[in-house]
Amino acid sequence: MIMKTVRLSQSAKDQLSRLKGKSGIKNWNILCRWALCYSLSEKTIPTDIPIVADSNLEMEWETFGGEYMEIYEAIVKAWCIQMKLPTDDETIAKYFRLNLERGISHLCGTGFIKSFDDLVKLAVKERK
């Protein structure tokens, strides 16, 4: 497993709270999965900034990934390989966190997400 416990920054928690209200999705872990996948779909490496896990929002890795936790780990590892990054446990965990925080920030910052339907449209849009 990438990590035992997923902890988020206060900023990410605040952004997720707004996304919960807009999307109607009640569970933190579901929104975090959307955010991670959104960030991983971008063609860039997130800025390597320290992430301060200063909120009280935390979930076990099993809760984050659910029955697909091994797939999420494999996707992050494959992303690291694609970006020509090392695939040791520390690097995978680091880029998981960076992608998760970036994904949350981007989903909130776009102004595009106003409902659950907007999340679905984002996921199924054609890639050029």
The 8 nearest C-alpha neighbors of each residue, nearest first, counted from 0:
[[1, 2, 72, 3, 60, 69, 68, 61],
 [0, 2, 92, 72, 88, 91, 3, 60],
 [3, 1, 0, 4, 60, 92, 5, 59],
 [2, 4, 60, 59, 5, 0, 1, 61],
 [5, 3, 59, 60, 2, 58, 6, 57],
 [4, 6, 58, 57, 59, 60, 7, 2],
 [7, 5, 57, 52, 56, 4, 58, 8],
 [8, 6, 52, 56, 54, 11, 57, 12],
 [7, 9, 52, 53, 11, 54, 10, 51],
 [8, 10, 54, 12, 11, 53, 13, 7],
 [9, 11, 13, 8, 12, 14, 54, 7],
 [12, 10, 14, 8, 13, 9, 15, 7],
 [11, 13, 9, 15, 14, 10, 16, 8],
 [14, 12, 16, 10, 11, 15, 9, 17],
 [13, 15, 11, 17, 16, 12, 107, 10],
 [16, 14, 18, 12, 17, 13, 19, 11],
 [15, 17, 19, 13, 14, 18, 12, 20],
 [16, 18, 14, 20, 15, 19, 21, 13],
 [19, 17, 15, 21, 20, 16, 22, 14],
 [20, 18, 16, 24, 22, 17, 23, 21],
 [19, 21, 17, 18, 23, 22, 16, 24],
 [20, 22, 18, 114, 113, 19, 23, 17],
 [23, 21, 115, 114, 24, 19, 20, 18],
 [22, 24, 19, 20, 21, 25, 115, 114],
 [25, 23, 19, 22, 26, 30, 115, 29],
 [24, 26, 19, 23, 27, 29, 20, 30],
 [27, 25, 28, 29, 24, 30, 19, 31],
 [26, 28, 30, 29, 31, 25, 15, 19],
 [27, 29, 63, 31, 26, 30, 32, 62],
 [28, 30, 32, 31, 27, 26, 33, 24],
 [31, 29, 33, 27, 32, 28, 34, 26],
 [30, 32, 28, 34, 29, 33, 35, 27],
 [33, 31, 35, 29, 30, 34, 28, 36],
 [34, 32, 30, 36, 31, 35, 37, 29],
 [35, 33, 102, 31, 103, 37, 32, 36],
 [36, 34, 99, 32, 38, 37, 102, 33],
 [35, 37, 39, 33, 38, 34, 40, 32],
 [38, 36, 34, 40, 35, 39, 102, 33],
 [37, 39, 102, 35, 40, 98, 36, 41],
 [38, 40, 36, 41, 37, 35, 98, 78],
 [41, 39, 37, 38, 36, 42, 35, 43],
 [42, 40, 39, 38, 43, 37, 44, 36],
 [41, 43, 40, 44, 39, 82, 38, 45],
 [44, 42, 41, 45, 82, 39, 40, 38],
 [43, 45, 46, 42, 82, 41, 98, 47],
 [46, 44, 97, 47, 98, 43, 101, 94],
 [45, 47, 48, 44, 97, 101, 43, 98],
 [48, 46, 45, 49, 97, 44, 94, 93],
 [47, 49, 46, 50, 97, 45, 51, 93],
 [48, 50, 51, 47, 97, 46, 52, 93],
 [51, 49, 52, 48, 8, 97, 96, 7],
 [50, 52, 53, 8, 49, 7, 9, 54],
 [51, 53, 8, 7, 6, 54, 50, 9],
 [54, 52, 8, 51, 9, 55, 7, 6],
 [55, 53, 9, 8, 56, 52, 7, 12],
 [54, 56, 57, 53, 6, 9, 7, 52],
 [57, 55, 54, 7, 6, 12, 58, 8],
 [56, 58, 6, 5, 55, 7, 4, 59],
 [59, 57, 5, 4, 62, 63, 60, 6],
 [58, 60, 4, 62, 61, 3, 5, 63],
 [61, 59, 63, 62, 3, 4, 5, 64],
 [62, 60, 65, 59, 64, 63, 68, 66],
 [61, 63, 65, 59, 60, 64, 58, 28],
 [64, 62, 28, 60, 61, 65, 59, 58],
 [68, 65, 63, 67, 61, 62, 60, 66],
 [64, 66, 62, 61, 67, 68, 63, 60],
 [65, 67, 68, 64, 61, 69, 62, 70],
 [68, 66, 70, 65, 64, 69, 71, 61],
 [64, 69, 67, 71, 70, 65, 66, 61],
 [70, 68, 72, 71, 67, 73, 0, 64],
 [69, 71, 73, 67, 72, 68, 74, 64],
 [72, 70, 74, 68, 73, 69, 75, 67],
 [71, 73, 69, 75, 70, 74, 76, 1],
 [74, 72, 70, 76, 71, 75, 77, 69],
 [75, 73, 77, 71, 76, 72, 70, 78],
 [74, 76, 78, 72, 77, 73, 79, 71],
 [75, 77, 73, 79, 78, 74, 91, 72],
 [78, 76, 80, 74, 79, 75, 73, 81],
 [77, 79, 81, 75, 76, 80, 74, 82],
 [80, 78, 84, 76, 82, 77, 81, 83],
 [79, 81, 83, 77, 78, 82, 84, 76],
 [82, 80, 78, 83, 79, 77, 84, 76],
 [81, 83, 79, 80, 84, 78, 44, 43],
 [84, 82, 80, 81, 79, 85, 78, 86],
 [83, 85, 79, 82, 80, 86, 81, 90],
 [86, 84, 87, 90, 79, 83, 80, 91],
 [87, 85, 91, 90, 76, 79, 88, 84],
 [86, 88, 90, 89, 85, 91, 92, 76],
 [87, 89, 91, 90, 92, 86, 1, 93],
 [88, 90, 92, 91, 87, 93, 86, 1],
 [91, 89, 93, 92, 87, 88, 86, 94],
 [90, 92, 88, 94, 93, 89, 86, 95],
 [93, 91, 95, 89, 90, 1, 94, 88],
 [94, 92, 90, 96, 95, 91, 89, 97],
 [95, 93, 97, 96, 91, 92, 98, 90],
 [94, 96, 92, 98, 93, 97, 99, 91],
 [97, 95, 99, 94, 93, 98, 100, 92],
 [96, 98, 94, 100, 99, 95, 101, 45],
 [99, 97, 101, 95, 38, 96, 100, 35],
 [98, 100, 35, 96, 102, 97, 101, 34],
 [99, 101, 103, 97, 102, 98, 96, 104],
 [102, 100, 98, 104, 103, 99, 105, 97],
 [101, 103, 34, 38, 105, 99, 104, 100],
 [104, 102, 34, 100, 106, 101, 105, 99],
 [103, 105, 101, 107, 102, 106, 108, 100],
 [106, 104, 108, 102, 107, 103, 109, 101],
 [105, 107, 103, 104, 108, 109, 102, 34],
 [108, 106, 104, 105, 109, 14, 103, 110],
 [107, 109, 105, 110, 106, 104, 111, 103],
 [108, 110, 111, 107, 106, 105, 112, 104],
 [109, 111, 108, 112, 107, 113, 106, 105],
 [112, 110, 109, 113, 117, 106, 107, 108],
 [113, 111, 117, 110, 114, 118, 106, 21],
 [112, 114, 21, 111, 117, 22, 115, 110],
 [115, 113, 22, 21, 116, 117, 112, 118],
 [114, 116, 22, 118, 117, 23, 119, 113],
 [115, 117, 119, 114, 118, 120, 22, 113],
 [118, 116, 120, 112, 114, 115, 119, 121],
 [119, 117, 121, 115, 116, 120, 112, 122],
 [118, 120, 116, 122, 121, 117, 123, 115],
 [121, 119, 117, 123, 122, 118, 124, 116],
 [120, 122, 118, 119, 124, 123, 117, 116],
 [123, 121, 119, 120, 124, 118, 37, 33],
 [122, 124, 120, 121, 119, 125, 126, 118],
 [125, 123, 121, 120, 122, 126, 119, 127],
 [124, 126, 123, 127, 122, 121, 120, 119],
 [125, 127, 124, 123, 122, 40, 121, 41],
 [126, 125, 124, 123, 41, 42, 40, 121]]
